Amino acid sequence: MGGTEAIRSGKDGRGGLGNVLSGIVVAIGFALFLGGFVWGALVYQPYTVPTDSMMPTVRPGDRLLAQRIDGGEVRRGDVVIFTDSMWSDSPMVKRVVGVGGDTVKCCGAAGELTVNGVPLDEPYADTSRPDSGLAMPPGQAPPPGTPFEVTVPEENLFLLGDRRAASLDSRSHLQEAGQGTVPRSAVSARVDALAWPSMTMLERPRTYAALPGGTSGHGPLRLQVTAVIAGAALVVLGAAYGPLARVLGRGRRERAGVA
């Protein structure tokens, strides 16, 4: 009888059913912790914003987590990372405003951007004009409100920076083939979250939700972060079992001796 109780309870926190269970908890914790990191590394790529063209959504030096996707998954309102030799040899980050078949126009009756005649409510965009009323020098972004109308070719995207007065985007390439649009195949990732200086999920603009195709959903980032945090907690709890059991066992023995 005494031997059975010793096996079940262990002595000084060593051996017994409790330590077996704590070992299982630690193993599960490590699996969740490492699995979350590996899963995240496979699904997401980090990206550091080099310019201010996407302010106020993201700022120069901000670090982003972008979900690796196929260009066919892109929806209006997505902030995407792409590389197009007509624009630059380096990856760029812009917001998708129009997809294949859309007519993107500036400007509506109130000076707003329209897609297929539907005015866009863009609280994320900085549409303030430059202080000077002079024409922008070659190679710089056109002032917000500069008129244009583009019908996006199929399998292409029309892209704008959120800081309209400081973004070299589709408006700066209107005279080129495709009227400044970029093939979907140029997209390598969709920004899901701001990782630094704060951890913030990038919300999908509601203004695009009513258009055909709607908006995209978030990737599995929240689930991955939950797995990492839960795994770390299980490792700590499982590892703490032995020392805690020894302390509690010693306290019980001391009380029993006093009694």
N, C-alpha and C positions, 0 to 999 in steps of 0.2 A: 504493500500500500504506500509506504513512504517513498519507495523507489519510483512508483508511478507518478506521485505528486512532484517529485524532483524533476522528472522528465518533462512534465507539463509546464511547470513554473520556472524551471532553470534555477541556477544558483548564482547569486550576485549578477544577474542579468546575462549569464552566459548559457547557451544551449537552450533546449526546450522549444515548445511550440511558438512562444512569443518571438524568439530570435529567428525562427524559420520564417514566420510571417513578415518580420521586419526586413529580412533579406529579400523576400519577394517584392515588398514595397519599394525597396531601394532599386531593385532590378527594373521594375516597371517605371520608376521615376527616371532612371538613366535612359531607358528606351524612349520615353516621351520627350525628354530634354534633348537628346541627340537627334531623335527623329524629327522634331520640330525644326531644328537648325538645318538639318540636311534637306528636308522638304522645302524650307524657305529658300535655300541656296539654289535648288533646282528650278523653282518657280519664279523667283524674283531676281532682278539685277539692280545693283545700286547705281545711282547717277547723281553727279554733282552739277548744280545749275551754274553755268558760267556767266550768264548775262542777266540784265534786268527786264528782259522782254516779256516775262510772264508774271511780273508784279501786278497786283498785290498777292496773287495766289501763291507764288513761290518767289524767293528773293535770291540774289547772287550768293553763292556759297551754300545754299540749302542742299541737304542730301535727301534724295528721293528713293523710294522703293518702287520699282516698276515691274509689273507682271509680264513675263515673257508670253507674248500672244502671237497668233497669226493675224496678218492684216485684215483678213476677212471678218474678224471678231470686233473690229472697231465700230463704234457708234458715235453719233453726234454728241458733242460735249466732252468727249474723252480728251484727256491730256496725254499725248503720245510722244514717244521717242522714235525718231526716224533719221535715216541718212539718205540724202539725195544729192548726187554729184552736181546738179544744176544749182543747188543752194550752197552746199559746203561739203567738204570731205569729212567733217566731224559730225557726230550725232547732235541733233537739235531737239528741243522740246517746244511743242506748240499745242494749241487746242483745236480739235476738229470742229468746224462749223458746218460744213456741208459734205455730203457723200454723193456717190454717183447718181446723176439724174436731178439733183437739187439745183435750183436757181438761187444763188446768193447775191443779194443786192444791198448797196448802200446809196441812198439811205431812205428810210420810210418817212412818213409825214412828220414824225417827231424827231427825226434824225437818227433813228435806231436802225440796226442791221435787220434784214428780213431774209428768211429762208422759205422759198416757195410762197412768198407773199405774206408769211406769218411773221409779225414783229417779234424780235427776241428780247426778253428781259434778261439783261446780263449784269447782275450785281457784282459779279466777280471781276469785271473788266474795268480798267482805268482808261476812260475815253477823253480825258482832259487834253486840250490842245496845247501845243508848244507855246511858250511865251511870245515868240516872234510870229508875226503873220506872214513872214517870207516863205517862199517855196523851199522845200527841203533839198539839200545838196544831193548829188547822185550817190546812190548806195545807201541812203538813209530811208527810214520808214516814212511813208506818206502820212500827212496829218489825219487824225481821226475825222471821219465825215467826208473824205475824198470820194466822189461818186465812182461807182463801178457796178457792173452786173456780169456775173459769170454763171454759165451752166456747166456744172461739174461733169466731166466725162465718166462713163461707167468704170468702176474699179479704181476710181481716183478719189482724192480727198482735198477739200479746201481748208487751209490751216491758217489760224491767226494767233498772234500773241495776245495775252490779256492786257498788256500795256501798249495800247494801240499806237501811241505816238513814238514808241521806241522799239518797235518790233519789225525786223526784216522778215516778212512772211509772204503769204500768197499774193498780197497786194503789190509787193515789190517785184513780182515776176509775171505780171498780167500780160506782158507783151511776148512772153515765151510760149513755146508749144504747151498746150494744155491750160493756158491762162493762169499759170501759177499753181496749178493743182499738182498733187504728188500721188504716185501709184500706191495703192494699199500695200503692195509688197515691200515698200520702203520702210514700213513700220516694223520695229523690232519689239516694242514693249509699250504697255499702257501704265501710266503712273497711278498707283493705288494709294500711296501714303507719303506724307512728309516724315522722314525719320530723324532729322536733325535740323534745327536745334530743339524741336519738340516732336513728339510722336502724335501725328494727326492724320486721320483718314481723309482723303480727298473726296469731297462729296460730288455727286453727279448733278449738274444743273437741271433744275426742274423745267426750265423753259423748253427743253428739247423732248420732254417726256411725251407730249401730245403729238409729236410728229411721227410719221410711219417708222417703225423699227424701234422706237423708244430709246431708252438709255441703257448702258451696260451696267451690270452688277459688279460688286466688289469681288476681288479674288479671295483666296483662302487665308489671307494674312491674319485675320483675327483668330482663326482656328489654330494657326501655327503658333502665334504668340501665347494663346491659352495653353497649348501643349507644352511649350517651353516652361511657362510659369508653374503649371501643375506638376511637371516633371521635377523641377527644382524643389518644390515644396515637399514632394514625396521622398526625394533623396534626403532632405534635411530631417524630415520626421522619422524615416526609417533608420537613419544613422544615429538619431538621438535616443532611440529605444533602449540600447544597451546601457549607456551611462544613466539614463533616467531610471531604468529598472534597478540598477545597483543602488542608487541613492534611495529610492523608495524602499527597497528590501532592507537596507541598512537601518533606515528609520523604523521600520516595523520591528526589526530585531531589538533595537535599542528600547523601544517602548515595551516590548515583551519582557526584556530583562529587568526594566524598572518595576513592572508589575509583579 
